[in-house]
Amino acid sequence: PIGMDLDLHVLNPSGQLVGGSWSYDNAWEVVDFLPTTSGLYTFKINRWSNNDTANKIRLGVAVNFYND
């Protein structure tokens, strides 16, 4: 069984939400967004629920930069 449910929010340099994933009942998220400005983007991970308190949380982030 899935032990936790995560959500991911992406904020642009001015703090506005530009993308996110709010899927239900899974421990992984995928977000596609088009950056509209250069600068530092913030990725916020929210653990919505945790049904397995015995396990330690381990997180990883992969970023793919590409041009269409």
Predicted model as a PDB file, atoms N, CA, C, CB and O in Angstrom, pLDDT in the B-factor column:
MODEL        1                                                                  
ATOM      1  N   PRO A   1       0.825  -1.205   0.000  1.00 56.00           N  
ATOM      2  CA  PRO A   1       0.000   0.000   0.000  1.00 56.00           C  
ATOM      3  C   PRO A   1       0.861   1.258   0.000  1.00 56.00           C  
ATOM      4  CB  PRO A   1      -0.934   0.004   1.210  1.00 56.00           C  
ATOM      5  O   PRO A   1       1.985   1.256   0.502  1.00 56.00           O  
ATOM      6  N   ILE A   2       0.332   2.308  -0.557  1.00 64.00           N  
ATOM      7  CA  ILE A   2       1.042   3.592  -0.611  1.00 64.00           C  
ATOM      8  C   ILE A   2       1.035   4.227   0.769  1.00 64.00           C  
ATOM      9  CB  ILE A   2       0.397   4.549  -1.657  1.00 64.00           C  
ATOM     10  O   ILE A   2      -0.018   4.390   1.385  1.00 64.00           O  
ATOM     11  N   GLY A   3       2.228   4.584   1.249  1.00 73.00           N  
ATOM     12  CA  GLY A   3       2.361   5.104   2.599  1.00 73.00           C  
ATOM     13  C   GLY A   3       2.086   6.578   2.754  1.00 73.00           C  
ATOM     14  O   GLY A   3       1.730   7.026   3.843  1.00 73.00           O  
ATOM     15  N   MET A   4       2.245   7.352   1.681  1.00 77.00           N  
ATOM     16  CA  MET A   4       2.003   8.788   1.819  1.00 77.00           C  
ATOM     17  C   MET A   4       1.533   9.379   0.501  1.00 77.00           C  
ATOM     18  CB  MET A   4       3.271   9.509   2.301  1.00 77.00           C  
ATOM     19  O   MET A   4       1.717   8.792  -0.566  1.00 77.00           O  
ATOM     20  N   ASP A   5       0.923  10.553   0.599  1.00 80.00           N  
ATOM     21  CA  ASP A   5       0.430  11.282  -0.561  1.00 80.00           C  
ATOM     22  C   ASP A   5       1.127  12.632  -0.584  1.00 80.00           C  
ATOM     23  CB  ASP A   5      -1.131  11.444  -0.524  1.00 80.00           C  
ATOM     24  O   ASP A   5       1.007  13.414   0.360  1.00 80.00           O  
ATOM     25  N   LEU A   6       1.859  12.910  -1.665  1.00 82.00           N  
ATOM     26  CA  LEU A   6       2.590  14.167  -1.803  1.00 82.00           C  
ATOM     27  C   LEU A   6       1.932  15.065  -2.837  1.00 82.00           C  
ATOM     28  CB  LEU A   6       4.045  13.903  -2.185  1.00 82.00           C  
ATOM     29  O   LEU A   6       1.287  14.580  -3.766  1.00 82.00           O  
ATOM     30  N   ASP A   7       2.093  16.364  -2.679  1.00 86.00           N  
ATOM     31  CA  ASP A   7       1.693  17.359  -3.672  1.00 86.00           C  
ATOM     32  C   ASP A   7       2.897  18.252  -3.944  1.00 86.00           C  
ATOM     33  CB  ASP A   7       0.456  18.202  -3.182  1.00 86.00           C  
ATOM     34  O   ASP A   7       3.750  18.430  -3.075  1.00 86.00           O  
ATOM     35  N   LEU A   8       2.970  18.814  -5.148  1.00 88.00           N  
ATOM     36  CA  LEU A   8       4.099  19.652  -5.533  1.00 88.00           C  
ATOM     37  C   LEU A   8       3.591  20.956  -6.124  1.00 88.00           C  
ATOM     38  CB  LEU A   8       5.011  18.921  -6.537  1.00 88.00           C  
ATOM     39  O   LEU A   8       2.725  20.951  -6.998  1.00 88.00           O  
ATOM     40  N   HIS A   9       4.132  22.079  -5.646  1.00 91.00           N  
ATOM     41  CA  HIS A   9       3.795  23.409  -6.157  1.00 91.00           C  
ATOM     42  C   HIS A   9       5.060  24.055  -6.699  1.00 91.00           C  
ATOM     43  CB  HIS A   9       3.146  24.298  -5.048  1.00 91.00           C  
ATOM     44  O   HIS A   9       6.128  23.926  -6.100  1.00 91.00           O  
ATOM     45  N   VAL A  10       4.950  24.753  -7.830  1.00 92.00           N  
ATOM     46  CA  VAL A  10       6.074  25.469  -8.418  1.00 92.00           C  
ATOM     47  C   VAL A  10       5.736  26.954  -8.419  1.00 92.00           C  
ATOM     48  CB  VAL A  10       6.388  24.956  -9.866  1.00 92.00           C  
ATOM     49  O   VAL A  10       4.699  27.364  -8.940  1.00 92.00           O  
ATOM     50  N   LEU A  11       6.623  27.759  -7.831  1.00 94.00           N  
ATOM     51  CA  LEU A  11       6.435  29.203  -7.737  1.00 94.00           C  
ATOM     52  C   LEU A  11       7.515  29.912  -8.539  1.00 94.00           C  
ATOM     53  CB  LEU A  11       6.457  29.669  -6.264  1.00 94.00           C  
ATOM     54  O   LEU A  11       8.681  29.519  -8.501  1.00 94.00           O  
ATOM     55  N   ASN A  12       7.128  30.966  -9.271  1.00 94.00           N  
ATOM     56  CA  ASN A  12       8.108  31.750 -10.031  1.00 94.00           C  
ATOM     57  C   ASN A  12       8.870  32.680  -9.089  1.00 94.00           C  
ATOM     58  CB  ASN A  12       7.410  32.567 -11.155  1.00 94.00           C  
ATOM     59  O   ASN A  12       8.548  32.743  -7.903  1.00 94.00           O  
ATOM     60  N   PRO A  13       9.876  33.407  -9.594  1.00 95.00           N  
ATOM     61  CA  PRO A  13      10.684  34.264  -8.716  1.00 95.00           C  
ATOM     62  C   PRO A  13       9.890  35.305  -7.925  1.00 95.00           C  
ATOM     63  CB  PRO A  13      11.710  34.966  -9.533  1.00 95.00           C  
ATOM     64  O   PRO A  13      10.343  35.735  -6.864  1.00 95.00           O  
ATOM     65  N   SER A  14       8.718  35.722  -8.413  1.00 95.00           N  
ATOM     66  CA  SER A  14       7.916  36.691  -7.653  1.00 95.00           C  
ATOM     67  C   SER A  14       6.935  36.018  -6.698  1.00 95.00           C  
ATOM     68  CB  SER A  14       7.153  37.593  -8.607  1.00 95.00           C  
ATOM     69  O   SER A  14       6.155  36.699  -6.033  1.00 95.00           O  
ATOM     70  N   GLY A  15       6.968  34.686  -6.622  1.00 95.00           N  
ATOM     71  CA  GLY A  15       6.133  33.966  -5.667  1.00 95.00           C  
ATOM     72  C   GLY A  15       4.777  33.525  -6.189  1.00 95.00           C  
ATOM     73  O   GLY A  15       3.958  33.021  -5.420  1.00 95.00           O  
ATOM     74  N   GLN A  16       4.522  33.703  -7.476  1.00 94.00           N  
ATOM     75  CA  GLN A  16       3.247  33.301  -8.062  1.00 94.00           C  
ATOM     76  C   GLN A  16       3.296  31.825  -8.457  1.00 94.00           C  
ATOM     77  CB  GLN A  16       2.908  34.182  -9.290  1.00 94.00           C  
ATOM     78  O   GLN A  16       4.320  31.329  -8.927  1.00 94.00           O  
ATOM     79  N   LEU A  17       2.181  31.138  -8.261  1.00 93.00           N  
ATOM     80  CA  LEU A  17       2.063  29.738  -8.630  1.00 93.00           C  
ATOM     81  C   LEU A  17       2.048  29.610 -10.146  1.00 93.00           C  
ATOM     82  CB  LEU A  17       0.795  29.114  -8.016  1.00 93.00           C  
ATOM     83  O   LEU A  17       1.227  30.241 -10.813  1.00 93.00           O  
ATOM     84  N   VAL A  18       2.953  28.794 -10.700  1.00 92.00           N  
ATOM     85  CA  VAL A  18       3.016  28.591 -12.153  1.00 92.00           C  
ATOM     86  C   VAL A  18       2.750  27.148 -12.550  1.00 92.00           C  
ATOM     87  CB  VAL A  18       4.371  29.017 -12.680  1.00 92.00           C  
ATOM     88  O   VAL A  18       2.617  26.850 -13.737  1.00 92.00           O  
ATOM     89  N   GLY A  19       2.671  26.252 -11.583  1.00 90.00           N  
ATOM     90  CA  GLY A  19       2.388  24.856 -11.881  1.00 90.00           C  
ATOM     91  C   GLY A  19       2.276  24.059 -10.605  1.00 90.00           C  
ATOM     92  O   GLY A  19       2.727  24.481  -9.540  1.00 90.00           O  
ATOM     93  N   GLY A  20       1.666  22.899 -10.736  1.00 90.00           N  
ATOM     94  CA  GLY A  20       1.543  22.050  -9.565  1.00 90.00           C  
ATOM     95  C   GLY A  20       0.887  20.734  -9.903  1.00 90.00           C  
ATOM     96  O   GLY A  20       0.351  20.544 -10.994  1.00 90.00           O  
ATOM     97  N   SER A  21       0.938  19.847  -8.962  1.00 87.00           N  
ATOM     98  CA  SER A  21       0.317  18.538  -9.100  1.00 87.00           C  
ATOM     99  C   SER A  21      -0.372  18.216  -7.781  1.00 87.00           C  
ATOM    100  CB  SER A  21       1.368  17.437  -9.483  1.00 87.00           C  
ATOM    101  O   SER A  21       0.257  18.199  -6.723  1.00 87.00           O  
ATOM    102  N   TRP A  22      -1.655  17.965  -7.861  1.00 81.00           N  
ATOM    103  CA  TRP A  22      -2.450  17.674  -6.686  1.00 81.00           C  
ATOM    104  C   TRP A  22      -3.150  16.334  -6.839  1.00 81.00           C  
ATOM    105  CB  TRP A  22      -3.466  18.784  -6.437  1.00 81.00           C  
ATOM    106  O   TRP A  22      -4.309  16.187  -6.452  1.00 81.00           O  
ATOM    107  N   SER A  23      -2.453  15.362  -7.400  1.00 77.00           N  
ATOM    108  CA  SER A  23      -3.065  14.059  -7.610  1.00 77.00           C  
ATOM    109  C   SER A  23      -3.361  13.404  -6.257  1.00 77.00           C  
ATOM    110  CB  SER A  23      -2.143  13.154  -8.469  1.00 77.00           C  
ATOM    111  O   SER A  23      -2.784  13.766  -5.231  1.00 77.00           O  
ATOM    112  N   TYR A  24      -4.256  12.456  -6.285  1.00 74.00           N  
ATOM    113  CA  TYR A  24      -4.726  11.835  -5.060  1.00 74.00           C  
ATOM    114  C   TYR A  24      -4.079  10.476  -4.840  1.00 74.00           C  
ATOM    115  CB  TYR A  24      -6.233  11.694  -5.089  1.00 74.00           C  
ATOM    116  O   TYR A  24      -3.995   9.658  -5.756  1.00 74.00           O  
ATOM    117  N   ASP A  25      -3.630  10.252  -3.630  1.00 69.00           N  
ATOM    118  CA  ASP A  25      -3.207   8.942  -3.159  1.00 69.00           C  
ATOM    119  C   ASP A  25      -2.013   8.359  -3.925  1.00 69.00           C  
ATOM    120  CB  ASP A  25      -4.357   7.998  -3.244  1.00 69.00           C  
ATOM    121  O   ASP A  25      -2.038   7.202  -4.346  1.00 69.00           O  
ATOM    122  N   ASN A  26      -0.974   9.174  -4.098  1.00 69.00           N  
ATOM    123  CA  ASN A  26       0.273   8.621  -4.617  1.00 69.00           C  
ATOM    124  C   ASN A  26       1.457   9.352  -4.011  1.00 69.00           C  
ATOM    125  CB  ASN A  26       0.315   8.711  -6.153  1.00 69.00           C  
ATOM    126  O   ASN A  26       1.315  10.462  -3.498  1.00 69.00           O  
ATOM    127  N   ALA A  27       2.608   8.739  -4.069  1.00 67.00           N  
ATOM    128  CA  ALA A  27       3.811   9.311  -3.460  1.00 67.00           C  
ATOM    129  C   ALA A  27       4.753   9.899  -4.496  1.00 67.00           C  
ATOM    130  CB  ALA A  27       4.540   8.257  -2.651  1.00 67.00           C  
ATOM    131  O   ALA A  27       5.942  10.055  -4.217  1.00 67.00           O  
ATOM    132  N   TRP A  28       4.264  10.227  -5.677  1.00 74.00           N  
ATOM    133  CA  TRP A  28       5.085  10.852  -6.712  1.00 74.00           C  
ATOM    134  C   TRP A  28       4.258  11.891  -7.452  1.00 74.00           C  
ATOM    135  CB  TRP A  28       5.642   9.791  -7.698  1.00 74.00           C  
ATOM    136  O   TRP A  28       3.036  11.777  -7.535  1.00 74.00           O  
ATOM    137  N   GLU A  29       4.912  12.882  -7.976  1.00 81.00           N  
ATOM    138  CA  GLU A  29       4.245  13.974  -8.686  1.00 81.00           C  
ATOM    139  C   GLU A  29       5.041  14.339  -9.926  1.00 81.00           C  
ATOM    140  CB  GLU A  29       4.074  15.208  -7.771  1.00 81.00           C  
ATOM    141  O   GLU A  29       6.266  14.213  -9.939  1.00 81.00           O  
ATOM    142  N   VAL A  30       4.354  14.791 -10.971  1.00 82.00           N  
ATOM    143  CA  VAL A  30       4.977  15.273 -12.198  1.00 82.00           C  
ATOM    144  C   VAL A  30       4.343  16.616 -12.535  1.00 82.00           C  
ATOM    145  CB  VAL A  30       4.809  14.245 -13.378  1.00 82.00           C  
ATOM    146  O   VAL A  30       3.118  16.738 -12.558  1.00 82.00           O  
ATOM    147  N   VAL A  31       5.169  17.618 -12.796  1.00 85.00           N  
ATOM    148  CA  VAL A  31       4.673  18.953 -13.146  1.00 85.00           C  
ATOM    149  C   VAL A  31       5.390  19.422 -14.404  1.00 85.00           C  
ATOM    150  CB  VAL A  31       4.885  19.967 -11.972  1.00 85.00           C  
ATOM    151  O   VAL A  31       6.620  19.407 -14.461  1.00 85.00           O  
ATOM    152  N   ASP A  32       4.629  19.838 -15.408  1.00 84.00           N  
ATOM    153  CA  ASP A  32       5.175  20.492 -16.599  1.00 84.00           C  
ATOM    154  C   ASP A  32       4.761  21.957 -16.547  1.00 84.00           C  
ATOM    155  CB  ASP A  32       4.672  19.801 -17.929  1.00 84.00           C  
ATOM    156  O   ASP A  32       3.588  22.268 -16.344  1.00 84.00           O  
ATOM    157  N   PHE A  33       5.730  22.860 -16.730  1.00 84.00           N  
ATOM    158  CA  PHE A  33       5.398  24.284 -16.773  1.00 84.00           C  
ATOM    159  C   PHE A  33       6.405  24.989 -17.665  1.00 84.00           C  
ATOM    160  CB  PHE A  33       5.387  24.908 -15.345  1.00 84.00           C  
ATOM    161  O   PHE A  33       7.523  24.512 -17.858  1.00 84.00           O  
ATOM    162  N   LEU A  34       6.003  26.117 -18.199  1.00 83.00           N  
ATOM    163  CA  LEU A  34       6.854  26.926 -19.061  1.00 83.00           C  
ATOM    164  C   LEU A  34       7.297  28.158 -18.285  1.00 83.00           C  
ATOM    165  CB  LEU A  34       6.113  27.325 -20.373  1.00 83.00           C  
ATOM    166  O   LEU A  34       6.465  29.013 -17.980  1.00 83.00           O  
ATOM    167  N   PRO A  35       8.581  28.278 -17.957  1.00 86.00           N  
ATOM    168  CA  PRO A  35       9.052  29.462 -17.235  1.00 86.00           C  
ATOM    169  C   PRO A  35       8.852  30.716 -18.084  1.00 86.00           C  
ATOM    170  CB  PRO A  35      10.541  29.308 -16.848  1.00 86.00           C  
ATOM    171  O   PRO A  35       9.216  30.743 -19.260  1.00 86.00           O  
ATOM    172  N   THR A  36       8.281  31.734 -17.492  1.00 82.00           N  
ATOM    173  CA  THR A  36       8.014  32.977 -18.214  1.00 82.00           C  
ATOM    174  C   THR A  36       9.050  34.047 -17.928  1.00 82.00           C  
ATOM    175  CB  THR A  36       6.646  33.496 -17.862  1.00 82.00           C  
ATOM    176  O   THR A  36       9.069  35.082 -18.593  1.00 82.00           O  
ATOM    177  N   THR A  37       9.911  33.815 -16.949  1.00 88.00           N  
ATOM    178  CA  THR A  37      10.941  34.777 -16.586  1.00 88.00           C  
ATOM    179  C   THR A  37      12.153  34.016 -16.040  1.00 88.00           C  
ATOM    180  CB  THR A  37      10.404  35.807 -15.540  1.00 88.00           C  
ATOM    181  O   THR A  37      12.021  32.889 -15.562  1.00 88.00           O  
ATOM    182  N   SER A  38      13.307  34.627 -16.113  1.00 90.00           N  
ATOM    183  CA  SER A  38      14.487  33.994 -15.541  1.00 90.00           C  
ATOM    184  C   SER A  38      14.556  34.307 -14.052  1.00 90.00           C  
ATOM    185  CB  SER A  38      15.774  34.465 -16.263  1.00 90.00           C  
ATOM    186  O   SER A  38      13.972  35.287 -13.588  1.00 90.00           O  
ATOM    187  N   GLY A  39      15.255  33.491 -13.325  1.00 93.00           N  
ATOM    188  CA  GLY A  39      15.392  33.687 -11.891  1.00 93.00           C  
ATOM    189  C   GLY A  39      15.291  32.378 -11.148  1.00 93.00           C  
ATOM    190  O   GLY A  39      15.311  31.306 -11.751  1.00 93.00           O  
ATOM    191  N   LEU A  40      15.183  32.467  -9.835  1.00 93.00           N  
ATOM    192  CA  LEU A  40      15.108  31.282  -8.988  1.00 93.00           C  
ATOM    193  C   LEU A  40      13.655  30.866  -8.787  1.00 93.00           C  
ATOM    194  CB  LEU A  40      15.784  31.542  -7.633  1.00 93.00           C  
ATOM    195  O   LEU A  40      12.845  31.633  -8.267  1.00 93.00           O  
ATOM    196  N   TYR A  41      13.339  29.652  -9.200  1.00 92.00           N  
ATOM    197  CA  TYR A  41      12.005  29.092  -9.001  1.00 92.00           C  
ATOM    198  C   TYR A  41      12.005  28.255  -7.730  1.00 92.00           C  
ATOM    199  CB  TYR A  41      11.564  28.239 -10.226  1.00 92.00           C  
ATOM    200  O   TYR A  41      13.013  27.637  -7.390  1.00 92.00           O  
ATOM    201  N   THR A  42      10.892  28.235  -7.037  1.00 92.00           N  
ATOM    202  CA  THR A  42      10.753  27.503  -5.792  1.00 92.00           C  
ATOM    203  C   THR A  42       9.863  26.290  -6.003  1.00 92.00           C  
ATOM    204  CB  THR A  42      10.186  28.405  -4.690  1.00 92.00           C  
ATOM    205  O   THR A  42       8.785  26.397  -6.587  1.00 92.00           O  
ATOM    206  N   PHE A  43      10.314  25.142  -5.528  1.00 90.00           N  
ATOM    207  CA  PHE A  43       9.528  23.912  -5.566  1.00 90.00           C  
ATOM    208  C   PHE A  43       9.140  23.569  -4.135  1.00 90.00           C  
ATOM    209  CB  PHE A  43      10.326  22.734  -6.239  1.00 90.00           C  
ATOM    210  O   PHE A  43      10.003  23.340  -3.288  1.00 90.00           O  
ATOM    211  N   LYS A  44       7.842  23.536  -3.869  1.00 90.00           N  
ATOM    212  CA  LYS A  44       7.361  23.213  -2.525  1.00 90.00           C  
ATOM    213  C   LYS A  44       6.696  21.841  -2.545  1.00 90.00           C  
ATOM    214  CB  LYS A  44       6.368  24.299  -2.011  1.00 90.00           C  
ATOM    215  O   LYS A  44       5.787  21.584  -3.334  1.00 90.00           O  
ATOM    216  N   ILE A  45       7.162  20.977  -1.671  1.00 85.00           N  
ATOM    217  CA  ILE A  45       6.602  19.642  -1.551  1.00 85.00           C  
ATOM    218  C   ILE A  45       5.767  19.602  -0.281  1.00 85.00           C  
ATOM    219  CB  ILE A  45       7.720  18.548  -1.534  1.00 85.00           C  
ATOM    220  O   ILE A  45       6.247  19.933   0.804  1.00 85.00           O  
ATOM    221  N   ASN A  46       4.516  19.193  -0.429  1.00 83.00           N  
ATOM    222  CA  ASN A  46       3.606  19.102   0.693  1.00 83.00           C  
ATOM    223  C   ASN A  46       3.226  17.637   0.895  1.00 83.00           C  
ATOM    224  CB  ASN A  46       2.346  19.984   0.464  1.00 83.00           C  
ATOM    225  O   ASN A  46       2.712  16.987  -0.015  1.00 83.00           O  
ATOM    226  N   ARG A  47       3.481  17.136   2.074  1.00 78.00           N  
ATOM    227  CA  ARG A  47       3.042  15.776   2.400  1.00 78.00           C  
ATOM    228  C   ARG A  47       1.610  15.873   2.909  1.00 78.00           C  
ATOM    229  CB  ARG A  47       3.990  15.092   3.471  1.00 78.00           C  
ATOM    230  O   ARG A  47       1.365  16.254   4.054  1.00 78.00           O  
ATOM    231  N   TRP A  48       0.674  15.525   2.041  1.00 77.00           N  
ATOM    232  CA  TRP A  48      -0.749  15.674   2.330  1.00 77.00           C  
ATOM    233  C   TRP A  48      -1.197  14.680   3.393  1.00 77.00           C  
ATOM    234  CB  TRP A  48      -1.576  15.490   1.055  1.00 77.00           C  
ATOM    235  O   TRP A  48      -1.913  15.048   4.324  1.00 77.00           O  
ATOM    236  N   SER A  49      -0.787  13.447   3.263  1.00 78.00           N  
ATOM    237  CA  SER A  49      -1.134  12.447   4.280  1.00 78.00           C  
ATOM    238  C   SER A  49       0.035  11.492   4.452  1.00 78.00           C  
ATOM    239  CB  SER A  49      -2.428  11.668   3.890  1.00 78.00           C  
ATOM    240  O   SER A  49       0.832  11.289   3.535  1.00 78.00           O  
ATOM    241  N   ASN A  50       0.124  10.915   5.631  1.00 77.00           N  
ATOM    242  CA  ASN A  50       1.174   9.958   5.926  1.00 77.00           C  
ATOM    243  C   ASN A  50       0.546   8.782   6.662  1.00 77.00           C  
ATOM    244  CB  ASN A  50       2.318  10.610   6.766  1.00 77.00           C  
ATOM    245  O   ASN A  50       0.216   8.878   7.844  1.00 77.00           O  
ATOM    246  N   ASN A  51       0.387   7.680   5.953  1.00 76.00           N  
ATOM    247  CA  ASN A  51      -0.244   6.499   6.528  1.00 76.00           C  
ATOM    248  C   ASN A  51       0.777   5.456   6.987  1.00 76.00           C  
ATOM    249  CB  ASN A  51      -1.188   5.881   5.520  1.00 76.00           C  
ATOM    250  O   ASN A  51       0.405   4.365   7.417  1.00 76.00           O  
ATOM    251  N   ASP A  52       2.050   5.793   6.895  1.00 73.00           N  
ATOM    252  CA  ASP A  52       3.099   4.862   7.281  1.00 73.00           C  
ATOM    253  C   ASP A  52       4.150   5.621   8.078  1.00 73.00           C  
ATOM    254  CB  ASP A  52       3.730   4.175   6.035  1.00 73.00           C  
ATOM    255  O   ASP A  52       5.190   6.002   7.541  1.00 73.00           O  
ATOM    256  N   THR A  53       3.880   5.835   9.338  1.00 73.00           N  
ATOM    257  CA  THR A  53       4.769   6.644  10.178  1.00 73.00           C  
ATOM    258  C   THR A  53       6.050   5.912  10.574  1.00 73.00           C  
ATOM    259  CB  THR A  53       4.036   7.078  11.424  1.00 73.00           C  
ATOM    260  O   THR A  53       6.962   6.527  11.126  1.00 73.00           O  
ATOM    261  N   ALA A  54       6.132   4.603  10.302  1.00 76.00           N  
ATOM    262  CA  ALA A  54       7.332   3.852  10.645  1.00 76.00           C  
ATOM    263  C   ALA A  54       8.471   4.118   9.663  1.00 76.00           C  
ATOM    264  CB  ALA A  54       7.022   2.366  10.687  1.00 76.00           C  
ATOM    265  O   ALA A  54       9.638   3.994  10.035  1.00 76.00           O  
ATOM    266  N   ASN A  55       8.160   4.478   8.427  1.00 71.00           N  
ATOM    267  CA  ASN A  55       9.186   4.718   7.414  1.00 71.00           C  
ATOM    268  C   ASN A  55       9.645   6.167   7.431  1.00 71.00           C  
ATOM    269  CB  ASN A  55       8.663   4.353   6.026  1.00 71.00           C  
ATOM    270  O   ASN A  55       8.858   7.074   7.703  1.00 71.00           O  
ATOM    271  N   LYS A  56      10.924   6.380   7.139  1.00 72.00           N  
ATOM    272  CA  LYS A  56      11.462   7.725   7.010  1.00 72.00           C  
ATOM    273  C   LYS A  56      11.139   8.250   5.623  1.00 72.00           C  
ATOM    274  CB  LYS A  56      12.990   7.745   7.269  1.00 72.00           C  
ATOM    275  O   LYS A  56      11.122   7.491   4.654  1.00 72.00           O  
ATOM    276  N   ILE A  57      10.883   9.544   5.526  1.00 71.00           N  
ATOM    277  CA  ILE A  57      10.582  10.144   4.232  1.00 71.00           C  
ATOM    278  C   ILE A  57      11.883  10.398   3.480  1.00 71.00           C  
ATOM    279  CB  ILE A  57       9.780  11.461   4.404  1.00 71.00           C  
ATOM    280  O   ILE A  57      12.842  10.929   4.040  1.00 71.00           O  
ATOM    281  N   ARG A  58      11.908  10.016   2.213  1.00 72.00           N  
ATOM    282  CA  ARG A  58      13.050  10.262   1.331  1.00 72.00           C  
ATOM    283  C   ARG A  58      12.510  10.938   0.085  1.00 72.00           C  
ATOM    284  CB  ARG A  58      13.822   8.931   0.975  1.00 72.00           C  
ATOM    285  O   ARG A  58      11.573  10.440  -0.539  1.00 72.00           O  
ATOM    286  N   LEU A  59      13.095  12.067  -0.277  1.00 73.00           N  
ATOM    287  CA  LEU A  59      12.611  12.843  -1.414  1.00 73.00           C  
ATOM    288  C   LEU A  59      13.716  13.034  -2.430  1.00 73.00           C  
ATOM    289  CB  LEU A  59      12.073  14.200  -0.957  1.00 73.00           C  
ATOM    290  O   LEU A  59      14.898  13.081  -2.091  1.00 73.00           O  
ATOM    291  N   GLY A  60      13.312  13.141  -3.674  1.00 75.00           N  
ATOM    292  CA  GLY A  60      14.233  13.453  -4.748  1.00 75.00           C  
ATOM    293  C   GLY A  60      13.542  14.337  -5.771  1.00 75.00           C  
ATOM    294  O   GLY A  60      12.326  14.262  -5.944  1.00 75.00           O  
ATOM    295  N   VAL A  61      14.304  15.158  -6.436  1.00 75.00           N  
ATOM    296  CA  VAL A  61      13.762  16.046  -7.462  1.00 75.00           C  
ATOM    297  C   VAL A  61      14.614  15.896  -8.716  1.00 75.00           C  
ATOM    298  CB  VAL A  61      13.732  17.537  -6.974  1.00 75.00           C  
ATOM    299  O   VAL A  61      15.843  15.921  -8.650  1.00 75.00           O  
ATOM    300  N   ALA A  62      13.953  15.740  -9.854  1.00 77.00           N  
ATOM    301  CA  ALA A  62      14.640  15.708 -11.142  1.00 77.00           C  
ATOM    302  C   ALA A  62      14.078  16.830 -12.000  1.00 77.00           C  
ATOM    303  CB  ALA A  62      14.476  14.317 -11.848  1.00 77.00           C  
ATOM    304  O   ALA A  62      12.862  16.987 -12.114  1.00 77.00           O  
ATOM    305  N   VAL A  63      14.958  17.600 -12.593  1.00 77.00           N  
ATOM    306  CA  VAL A  63      14.545  18.722 -13.445  1.00 77.00           C  
ATOM    307  C   VAL A  63      15.075  18.474 -14.840  1.00 77.00           C  
ATOM    308  CB  VAL A  63      15.058  20.091 -12.889  1.00 77.00           C  
ATOM    309  O   VAL A  63      16.253  18.166 -15.023  1.00 77.00           O  
ATOM    310  N   ASN A  64      14.200  18.610 -15.822  1.00 77.00           N  
ATOM    311  CA  ASN A  64      14.574  18.406 -17.225  1.00 77.00           C  
ATOM    312  C   ASN A  64      14.405  19.739 -17.946  1.00 77.00           C  
ATOM    313  CB  ASN A  64      13.704  17.274 -17.903  1.00 77.00           C  
ATOM    314  O   ASN A  64      13.283  20.222 -18.099  1.00 77.00           O  
ATOM    315  N   PHE A  65      15.508  20.335 -18.388  1.00 74.00           N  
ATOM    316  CA  PHE A  65      15.469  21.577 -19.150  1.00 74.00           C  
ATOM    317  C   PHE A  65      15.520  21.238 -20.640  1.00 74.00           C  
ATOM    318  CB  PHE A  65      16.648  22.523 -18.749  1.00 74.00           C  
ATOM    319  O   PHE A  65      16.467  20.596 -21.095  1.00 74.00           O  
ATOM    320  N   TYR A  66      14.530  21.654 -21.385  1.00 72.00           N  
ATOM    321  CA  TYR A  66      14.531  21.393 -22.819  1.00 72.00           C  
ATOM    322  C   TYR A  66      13.786  22.518 -23.530  1.00 72.00           C  
ATOM    323  CB  TYR A  66      13.886  20.014 -23.137  1.00 72.00           C  
ATOM    324  O   TYR A  66      12.970  23.217 -22.929  1.00 72.00           O  
ATOM    325  N   ASN A  67      14.077  22.678 -24.805  1.00 63.00           N  
ATOM    326  CA  ASN A  67      13.394  23.668 -25.647  1.00 63.00           C  
ATOM    327  C   ASN A  67      12.580  22.945 -26.684  1.00 63.00           C  
ATOM    328  CB  ASN A  67      14.400  24.635 -26.322  1.00 63.00           C  
ATOM    329  O   ASN A  67      13.018  21.931 -27.227  1.00 63.00           O  
ATOM    330  N   ASP A  68      11.393  23.455 -26.968  1.00 58.00           N  
ATOM    331  CA  ASP A  68      10.560  22.868 -28.031  1.00 58.00           C  
ATOM    332  C   ASP A  68      10.925  23.443 -29.359  1.00 58.00           C  
ATOM    333  CB  ASP A  68       9.079  23.094 -27.763  1.00 58.00           C  
ATOM    334  O   ASP A  68      10.335  23.074 -30.375  1.00 58.00           O  
TER     335      ASP A  68                                                      
ENDMDL                                                                          
END                                                                             
